[in-house]
Amino acid sequence: ISTKALMERLRLKYQQKPWTETLKLVHFCMDKPLPRPVSNDPDGPLLSCMEKIQKTLNAKSLFSVMNRLESVSKQKGLNAHVSPSGTACYITSSMFYIEVQLEKDGKVIDVKVAHLGEAPVVCDDLAQHLRMKNYEAFGKILEDLSNLYQIPGNSEMKAKGFFALQALEKDLCSMSLLDRTQDVNRITEVLHGKVGHLVPRTGATPMNIEFYISPYQVLEAELNPGSQVCGTKTVVTVESTDTLHKLPLSPLLVDSRAGEDGSPAFLPLTDKLGMDLPAFFVLKFHQPIPMFSSSIEEIQRLTGIHNLNANKKKNHLVSGIQITGLKLAPLYELIVQSTLKEKYSEDLSTHQSCFFVSLPDCPKHCYFINKGSEKSDIAGALVSKIPFSHPKCVPGIIEILRHQVAYNTLISSCVSEKHINEDDSELLYFEVVPHKNTSFSVFFLHPVKENLACVIIDVITSREVQCRLHLNPQDPTLNSSDDFIARAVKRCMSVPVVMRAIFRNAAKVKAD
C-alpha cells in the first residue's frame, strides 16, 4: 500500500472523531516507554567505553561535572538539560525533575527535586552524594525516583499511582501520632509504636520506618550521643504489578474514633476514594530478612497478596498456602548466611555451622548451629519486600517483622566470623537446636556433672520472652531461675551473654 493511500485511510478513520480524542491518543503513544536497546547495537561498545571513562575521570570542572550528570541521567533513561547560564543542570522526566545548581568551578550549591504537582524541595542527600563525587549512589536515587512512576499506562495513570502513595504516607503519619505522648522518644517509637519510628518522604528520599533496634544498639546510642545508630528499617514505596489492586487516592484514617479492638478505624475504600490500578504498595528492605514460612503465611492472610516477589513465578506449598516467588530453605541456614554477609561480608557459599565467640572474663564459647532441613517446621525464605494494598495492613505487618527480627537477633548472636579455633584455650561447647514455632534450645554440659543441661528460649513476641532451664534431677542447681534467664535474654538479646551469666551463677554454687 502506498504512503498516500495509507494517509487517506487514517484521515477517513479519524475524521468522525473529536480532536480531543486524537490528542489523548497522541499523548498516550508519546508516554509509552522506549524499547530496550538491542544487545547487538553497534554503538553499544562505544557507549560502554564512554561510561567507563566518565567513571574513571574525577569530575572537577563545571564542564566535566555537567558531562557526568548527563551521562548518569542517560543511563537511567532520563533527559538532562543545561540552563542558558551554564551553571544549572535539569534532569527531567514526564513526572518529575531535578535541578542541580553549580558554581562556575563545578562545586555543587544545591539540589532540588519537584514531583508532579509539588513545589521543588531541597534534597540534601542528593547534594551530598554529588559533592562527594558518589555518582553511583546519585544514579541509584534517580533509578528509585523513576521506579515510582513505572505503572503501565499514560501520564494520568502514573500520576494516580503517585497520589495513592501520598495518601498512604498521610495515613501512616496519622497512625504514628495515635496514642503518642509528648515525651515519647525514638527508641520507644521503634519498639512500641503502631508503625515504628516513621521518617516522612523528603524530595528524593522515600518514607522509611524503623521498627526494631537491639539492646546493644540502644546502649551504643546512649554511650555516643549524636551518633547515627540505626535499627532495622523498611522503605515505603509503590510498584507496578500484572494484576489490578484497589488503592486509596485520599487518606482513609478516621481520627475521631478507633476500632472496637483499639486498632485504627478507616473509611471504606469506595470507588470515590480509591481506584483499581496495576500497582500495589510495598515495604522494601535494604537486606532481605530471613522469615519463618508461618510468618510469611500470616502476612499473606493479612494483606491478601500471595506473591511476595512478582519477578519470579516459582511456587511453594506450605500448610495449604502458596508462597509465590520465594525459595524455601532451612531458616537457620538463611539466618547464618545473612548474618555473615551483613556483619562480616563473608561469601554466601560458606556452609559453616560451628562458630567461636569470645567474651570478656569467660572461657571462649563454641556454638554448633543445627540448621535442620527445608522440610522441617522451621523452613523459611529470604523476604526482600512485602506488598499490600491498604494502610490498615501496616501495623500488623510491623508486629510480625518485629517478632521475626527479635528471633533472628538471638540466633545471629551465636554467629561469628571465626570458624576455626586459633588457640588451645579452654572451651565451653553449646548446640543451638530449633524447637518448635519461635522457640529453640541451647544444650550444654553441666558445669559440675557430666550430664547435658538445656535452656529452652521461647520468643513469644518482640517484647516477651519465656525461658525454661532443664537439668537432670540428680544434678546440682545452677542458681539461675527461669525468670532470671528470661530477664537476661530481654536485657541483651544475646545467647552467649546469657550463657555466660548462667555459668557465672553456677561457678558460685561450685565454689560453695
N, C-alpha and C positions, 0 to 999 in steps of 0.2 A: 504494500500500500504506500502511496506517495505521501510526502510530508503535507502537501496541500490538502489532500483528501482527509488525512488524519486530523488536521486542524479544523476542517469543516465539520467532521463528526463531533469533535469536542465542543465546538461552538453550538451545534444543534442540541447536544446533550444538556448543556448548562444554560441555554438562552431562556428557559422557562423558570430557572431557579433564581431567587433573590440574591442580590450582590452580597448580603451579609453571610449567607451560607457559603458562598465561594471564598470569602475572606477567612471563615473558620477553617475550611478545608486547607487553604494555603498555610495558615498558621500551624495546623496540625502536622502537615507534611514537614514544615521547617523545624518543628520541635522533635522530630524523630532523631534518635541518636545516630551518629555517624557509624558506618560499618567498621569493624576492627581491621587494622591493616593486615594485608596478606603477608604470610611469613616469608614468601619469596619476593617481597617488594625490593626492586633494585636499589632503592635509596636506603634500605634497612641498615646495611653495614656502615654507610656514611653517617646516618643519624646516631648509631650506636657509638661510633668513634667520637662524634661531636659531644655526646653526653659524657663520655669518659674524660675528654679534655676539659670540659666545664667543671667536672667534679675535682679534677687534679689541680686546676688553677685556683689560686687563692684570690677571690674577687676583692680587690681593694679600691679600684677607681669607680667612679659613677658609671662609666660605660660598661665595665665588666660586671658590676652588680646588676645593671639592667639586663644584660645578656643572660646572666644566670637566672634571674627571675622569669624571663621569657622562656628559657629552656625548661625550667621546672614546671611552669604553667602548661606548656605544650605537652609534657609527659603526662600530666594529669587530665588532659582533654579540655583545658581552659584557654581562654584568649588573654593576651597581655597587650596593653596599650601604654605608650609613654605620653605624658602630658606635653603641651606645647612648650612649657618652661624647661622640660627635660629633667625635672627633679622629682617627678611623681610617676609611679607605675600603677596602672589599674588592671587587676586580674579579674576577669569578668566571666559570668555565665548568664543564662537567661533568668536565673533565680536569685543570684547574689553577686556582690562584687567586693573586692578587697583593694583598699587604697594604701600604697606604701609610699610614704613621704621620705625623701632623701636629701641630705646636704650635697653641695657641689663636689665634695671629696668622696662621696659614696657612703657616708655614715647614715645609719637609719635614725630618722627623727621620730616617726610614729607609724603605726599600722592600724587601720580601721576596717571593720567588717560591717556590711549592710546586707541584711536579709530582705527578702521580698516584703515591701510594705513597712519596713522598720527603718528607723534613723541609724546612721553609722555609729558604731560603738568602738571605742578604743580597745585594742586587743594587745595586752602587754606580753602574753605568751608568744604570739607570732613575732612581735618586735624583738623579744629576747632571742628567739631562735635565729633571726636574721643577723642580729648584732654579733652572735657567736659563730656566724657562718655555718650554722647547722641547717643546711638546705634539705637534708633528708627528712628531718623532723618537720620542717616547714611544709614539704611536699606531702607528708603523711596527713597533716591537718587539712591541706587542700583536698586531698582524697576523701577524708571524712566529711568535709562540707559538701562535696559533690554527691556523696552517697546518700545524704539526706533527701536528695531530690531524684533518686533513681526509680521512683514509682512510674510504672508504664502509663503512657498517655500524654496529653498535651500539657502546656504550662499550667492551665487551670487545675488539672488533676494533681500535678506535682505540688501546687500551692496548697491544695486541700490536705495533702499528707503533712505538710509543714504546720498548717493550722491545727491539725489533730495533735501533733507533738506539743505545740504551745498549750493546748487545752489540758493535756496530760500533765505538763510541767506545773501549770497553775493549781491543779488538783493535788499534786504531790506536795507543793509548797504549803497549801492549806492544811493537808493532813499532818505535815510536820509541826504545825502550830497547835494542833489539837492536844488538850491536856498538858500543855507546856507551861512550866513555871518560869518566872523571870530569872531565877538564879541557876537555871539548868546549864551544865557545862557540856562541852563537846563529847567527852567520854561517856557521860550518861546518855546523851542522844544516840551515840553509836551503839551502845549495848542494850538500850531500853526503848528508844524512840520508835514510833509506829513505822516510820520509813528510814530509820537510822539518822545519821548526820547528813543532811542534804545541802549540796552546794549548787545554786542555780546556774543555768547556762549563761555564759557571757561571750557574745561575739562568736569566736571560732571554737571556744571550749564548751563541750556539751555538759549538760547537767550530770553530776555524779553523786552516788550515795555510798557513804562509808558505813558498813553495817556490822563489822566485828573488829575488835582490837584485843590482842593478847595481854595478859598481866605484865609481861616483860616489856612490851611496847609502851604500856601505861607508865611503868616505872622509868623507862628511858625518857619519856616526855616530861615527867616530874623532875628528874635529875638534870635535864637540859632544857630549861625554859626558852621558848622561842624556836626550838628545833622542829623540823618538819617530819614528825613521826606519824606515819600513816598506817592505818589498819587495812583490812580487805575492802576493796571498792568495786562498784559496778557503775557502768555508764548507761545513761538513759537515752535511747535514740529510736528511730523508726526505720524499717527496712521493707523492701518490696517482696511480694510473695506471688505464687502462681494462683492462689485462691483469694476470694473476697472475704474481708472481715469488716464488720460494722465498727467504725472508730468514732469516738466523740469529736465534734468540731468546736465545742464550747465546754467549759468546766461543768462537771456533774455533781460535785460535792455539795451537800446541803449543810450549811454552817449552823442553822438554828436547832437542829436536833441530831441525835445519834441513833444507831440501830438498837434493837432490843438487847443484843448481847454486848452492847458498849462499843461495837465497831462503827466506823463512819457510815453515814447514810447518804445515798446517791439518788439523783433524779433518774427516772427510767430512760434508757437510751432509745429514744424515738427517732423517726426519720427527720424530725425537725432539728434535733440536737446532734444527730450523727449521720454518717454516710458510709455506704459499702465501698471500700477501697481495696485495691490489690496490694495491701500492706498490713503489717502489724507492728506494735511497739516491741522493743527489745531491751532487755538488761544484758549488757555485754561485759565480759571480764577481761582484764589485761592478761591474766594467765588462766587457762582452763582449770576448773575446780573439780577434783575427784568427788563423785557423789554416789551414794547408795542407789541401786536400782529402785528401791522402795521410795526414796526421796524424789526421784525423777517421776515415778508414777503419781506421787502426791501432788507434784507441781502440775502434771498433765491434767489431773482431775480438777485442780483449782482453776487453771486457765482455759481448759477445753481444747488446747492445741497440743497435738501429739508429736509433731515434727519439731524437735529441738535443734535440728541442723538441716535447713532447707536445701543445702548444696549437695547432700548425699541422700541416697534412696534406700540404703540397706536397713532392713527392719529386724528387730529382735523381740521375741515374745517373752514377756516376764510377768508371771502371775495373771495372765489373761489380757494384759495391756501391751500394745506395741510401742516399743521405744524406737522411733524412726531416726535414722541418720547417725546413731551413736554406736560405737563399738564397745561391747561389754568385755570386761576383764576383771580379774581379782582386784577388789578395791584397794587392798593393802599394797599391791604392786604399783597401782596408779599413784597412791599417796607417796610411796618411796621415790618413785621416778620424779614426780612433781617437786618434792622437797629438794632432791639433789639438783634439779635443774634451776630452781628458784634461788636456793641459798648458796650452792657451790658450783653452779654452771657445769655440772657433770654431764657426760654423754648419756643420753637416754637408753643406750643399748646395754648399760650395766644392769645385771640382774642380781646384785649383791643382796643378801638377806642378813648379814652379820655386820654389826656396827659397834665401834668402840667410842664410848663417851667419857670424857674426863670432867670431873667436878672437884672443886677445892675441898680439902680436908676429908678426902674419901678415896678408897681404892677405885681404880678405873672400872667402869661398867662395860660389860659386853652384852649387847642386845641382839637376839635372834628373832627376826620378824617372820612369823608363819603367815605366808600370803594366801594360803587356801587356793581355790580354783574358781574359774569363772562360772561354774555350775552350782557353786555353793550359795548360801543365803546372803553372803556378803559380796556378791558381784556388784560391779559399779561401772561407771563410764566417766570420761572427761567431758564436762559441760562448759562450753565457751560462751553460750548465750541462752537466754530464756525468753521466748516470745510470749506476748499476752495482748489482749485487746481492750481491757477495761482497767481503770485506775484502782478499782476495789481489789484487784488481784495482788497488788504490790505488797501490802503489809504481811499477807500470808506467805508470799514468796520470800520476803526478807527473813521471817522467822525460821523457815526451812533452811535457808542459807546459813543463818547464824548457827543453828544446830549442827549442820554438817561441818562448817569450818571449825567449830569448837572441838568436834570429834577428831577431825584431821589434825588439829594442832597437837592433841595428845599423842597421836600415833607418830607424827613427824618429829616430836621431841626425842624419839629414840633413834633417829636417823642422823648420821654424821658423815663427813667426807672420809673418815678413817675406816677402811675396810680391813686393814691388816694391823695387828698389834705390833708396835715398833719397839716395845721393851718387854722385859720379863717380869714386870711388877705384878703384885697381887691383883687378881681379877675377881669381880663378882659377876656371875652369869645370870641372865634373865631371858625368858622367852615370852614374847607377846603373841597371843593367840586370839583370833576373833571368836566371840562367844555367840551371841545372837542379837538381832536388831542393832542397837547402838551401844552394845556393851562388849568388853573384851577382858581377857585375863592376862595377868602377869605372873608367871611361875618363877620361883627361885628356891635355892637351897636354904633350909632353916639355918640361921647363924650358929645355933648351938648343936642341934641334932642333924643327922644326915638324911632327913626326910624333906620332901617337897612342901613348900608353902605356896599360897596363891592369893592374889588380890584381884577381885572382880570389880572393874570400874564401869558403871552404867551411866552414860551421858543422857539424862532424861530430857533436858533442854540445854540451850547455851548457857543458862544461868543456874541449872540444878543438876547436881551430880550425886549419885549414891555409890558407896563403896562397901565391900564386904571382904574381910580377911579370913581365909580358911587355913586351919592348921590341923595336923594330926592331934587327936585328943590327948595323946600321951606326951606331946611336945610342950615345953615351957612357953608361956605367953611372950609376945614380942613387945608388950607395953604400948600397943598402938590400937586404939579403939576404931571402929568403923567411922564414927563421927569425926575423929581426929584426921583420919586419912582423907575423908571427903572434904574437910576444910582445907587441907593441904593441897588437894587437887585444884579446887576452885581458886586458891590464892596464887598458884604458879602455873597451872595447866601444863605441867611438865612431869612425865613419868619418872625420869632419872632423879629429879629433885625430891619427889615423893618417896622413892625407894631409898634415897639417902636418909631421909627423915626416919623411915621405919627402921633402918639398920642402926641409926644412932640411938633410938629408943631401946632397941634390942641389946646394944652394947652395954647400956646401963644395967639391964637385967642380968646380963652375963657377968658384969663386974660384981654385982651384989651376990 
